Structure formats: C-alpha cells, structure tokens
Amino acid sequence: MFLRKLRVERVDVLGQSQPCPVAWIDNFAMRNFTNDTVFDDTLPVADGLLEAGFRVPVEQLQAAMEDWFRRKGYLKPGERLQVSE
C-alpha cells in the first residue's frame, strides 16, 4: 500500500537487535497516543516491518514508538528502538 518499507527493531543492552513483534507495532498504530495525523500513513505488515507514506518522518516515528513501547513495558531498561528504511 505504501512505498516506504521501514524496519522496526528492538536493540538490547549488548547491541543485538531483533524485529519487534507485529503486535507491538500494531498496538502503536491502532492506539496512537500522539494524536499526530502524520502517523496515520503507517501500516504494520509483519514482525519488524512497517509500511509508511512519504510524509512520515522516521526520526519522529522512532521517538514516538519508543516512548509508547516504554509506557507499555515492551522495552526493558537499557533497550532501545531502531527504525530504519
């Protein structure tokens, strides 16, 4: 549907990464707490994969998703989120 393919990964304290479960990504997409319409152009596809429109700023998306994942308890202390094209 969208032309941009984004990779969403959880990076642990040792620097090892693994794809975020699609359920996490879907939770963010469906219950977006930011009320920022720029994130309306996102579609969870699979573990670690998110399709997005060209108006979605990756850095802003990463910050918002990381904040949401921390609030939900998905990311443990010392872990971080990495979103890349």
C-alpha atoms as a printed R data frame, in Angstrom:
   type eleno elety resid chain resno      x      y      z
1  ATOM     1    CA   MET     A     1  0.000  0.000  0.000
2  ATOM     2    CA   PHE     A     2  2.730  2.490  0.970
3  ATOM     3    CA   LEU     A     3  6.013  2.771 -0.893
4  ATOM     4    CA   ARG     A     4  8.362  3.066  2.092
5  ATOM     5    CA   LYS     A     5  9.322 -0.112  3.927
6  ATOM     6    CA   LEU     A     6 10.557  0.546  7.467
7  ATOM     7    CA   ARG     A     7 12.345 -1.920  9.700
8  ATOM     8    CA   VAL     A     8 11.453 -1.708 13.423
9  ATOM     9    CA   GLU     A     9 13.915 -3.450 15.749
10 ATOM    10    CA   ARG     A    10 14.476 -3.745 19.473
11 ATOM    11    CA   VAL     A    11 18.153 -3.343 20.395
12 ATOM    12    CA   ASP     A    12 19.247 -4.903 23.683
13 ATOM    13    CA   VAL     A    13 21.989 -3.723 26.054
14 ATOM    14    CA   LEU     A    14 24.574 -5.834 24.184
15 ATOM    15    CA   GLY     A    15 23.700 -4.145 20.898
16 ATOM    16    CA   GLN     A    16 21.955 -7.186 19.429
17 ATOM    17    CA   SER     A    17 18.782 -6.448 17.529
18 ATOM    18    CA   GLN     A    18 15.670 -8.411 16.749
19 ATOM    19    CA   PRO     A    19 12.463 -7.498 14.935
20 ATOM    20    CA   CYS     A    20  9.711 -6.026 17.089
21 ATOM    21    CA   PRO     A    21  6.626 -8.228 17.167
22 ATOM    22    CA   VAL     A    22  3.907 -7.075 14.804
23 ATOM    23    CA   ALA     A    23  1.544 -6.945 17.803
24 ATOM    24    CA   TRP     A    24  3.665 -4.141 19.325
25 ATOM    25    CA   ILE     A    25  3.742 -2.206 16.058
26 ATOM    26    CA   ASP     A    26  0.019 -2.715 15.559
27 ATOM    27    CA   ASN     A    27 -0.676 -1.553 19.118
28 ATOM    28    CA   PHE     A    28  1.131  1.708 18.374
29 ATOM    29    CA   ALA     A    29 -0.591  2.140 15.014
30 ATOM    30    CA   MET     A    30 -4.082  1.405 16.323
31 ATOM    31    CA   ARG     A    31 -3.835  3.292 19.606
32 ATOM    32    CA   ASN     A    32 -1.545  6.120 18.595
33 ATOM    33    CA   PHE     A    33 -1.386  8.304 21.684
34 ATOM    34    CA   THR     A    34  0.328 11.216 19.950
35 ATOM    35    CA   ASN     A    35 -2.802 12.486 18.182
36 ATOM    36    CA   ASP     A    36 -0.417 13.404 15.366
37 ATOM    37    CA   THR     A    37 -2.041 12.753 11.998
38 ATOM    38    CA   VAL     A    38  1.372 12.280 10.369
39 ATOM    39    CA   PHE     A    39  1.387  8.723 11.764
40 ATOM    40    CA   ASP     A    40 -1.905  7.882 10.042
41 ATOM    41    CA   ASP     A    41  0.145  6.870  6.994
42 ATOM    42    CA   THR     A    42  1.563  3.726  8.619
43 ATOM    43    CA   LEU     A    43  0.616  0.093  8.191
44 ATOM    44    CA   PRO     A    44  2.057 -2.798 10.267
45 ATOM    45    CA   VAL     A    45  2.935 -5.669  7.913
46 ATOM    46    CA   ALA     A    46  4.860 -8.306  9.892
47 ATOM    47    CA   ASP     A    47  7.324 -8.695 12.727
48 ATOM    48    CA   GLY     A    48  9.765 -5.828 12.360
49 ATOM    49    CA   LEU     A    49  8.119 -4.424  9.223
50 ATOM    50    CA   LEU     A    50  6.055 -1.288  8.806
51 ATOM    51    CA   GLU     A    51  4.966  0.357  5.580
52 ATOM    52    CA   ALA     A    52  4.702  4.137  5.576
53 ATOM    53    CA   GLY     A    53  3.891  7.103  3.393
54 ATOM    54    CA   PHE     A    54  6.491  9.665  2.389
55 ATOM    55    CA   ARG     A    55  5.220 12.286  4.844
56 ATOM    56    CA   VAL     A    56  6.079 10.125  7.898
57 ATOM    57    CA   PRO     A    57  9.336 11.440  9.464
58 ATOM    58    CA   VAL     A    58 11.357  8.385 10.544
59 ATOM    59    CA   GLU     A    59 13.112 10.099 13.472
60 ATOM    60    CA   GLN     A    60  9.833 11.396 14.895
61 ATOM    61    CA   LEU     A    61  8.200  7.995 14.372
62 ATOM    62    CA   GLN     A    62 11.069  6.254 16.168
63 ATOM    63    CA   ALA     A    63 10.866  8.607 19.156
64 ATOM    64    CA   ALA     A    64  7.075  8.251 19.432
65 ATOM    65    CA   MET     A    65  7.177  4.457 19.078
66 ATOM    66    CA   GLU     A    66  9.989  4.104 21.613
67 ATOM    67    CA   ASP     A    67  8.088  6.249 24.102
68 ATOM    68    CA   TRP     A    68  4.925  4.172 23.560
69 ATOM    69    CA   PHE     A    69  6.805  0.861 23.872
70 ATOM    70    CA   ARG     A    70  8.356  2.019 27.151
71 ATOM    71    CA   ARG     A    71  4.968  3.077 28.511
72 ATOM    72    CA   LYS     A    72  3.549 -0.350 27.613
73 ATOM    73    CA   GLY     A    73  6.524 -2.126 29.211
74 ATOM    74    CA   TYR     A    74  7.650 -3.700 25.921
75 ATOM    75    CA   LEU     A    75 11.163 -2.217 26.147
76 ATOM    76    CA   LYS     A    76 13.219 -3.055 29.208
77 ATOM    77    CA   PRO     A    77 15.658 -0.611 30.817
78 ATOM    78    CA   GLY     A    78 18.744 -0.296 28.641
79 ATOM    79    CA   GLU     A    79 16.947 -1.401 25.484
80 ATOM    80    CA   ARG     A    80 16.213  0.979 22.647
81 ATOM    81    CA   LEU     A    81 14.266  1.059 19.423
82 ATOM    82    CA   GLN     A    82 15.737  1.381 15.965
83 ATOM    83    CA   VAL     A    83 13.627  2.348 12.950
84 ATOM    84    CA   SER     A    84 15.295  2.398  9.536
85 ATOM    85    CA   GLU     A    85 14.380  2.395  5.848
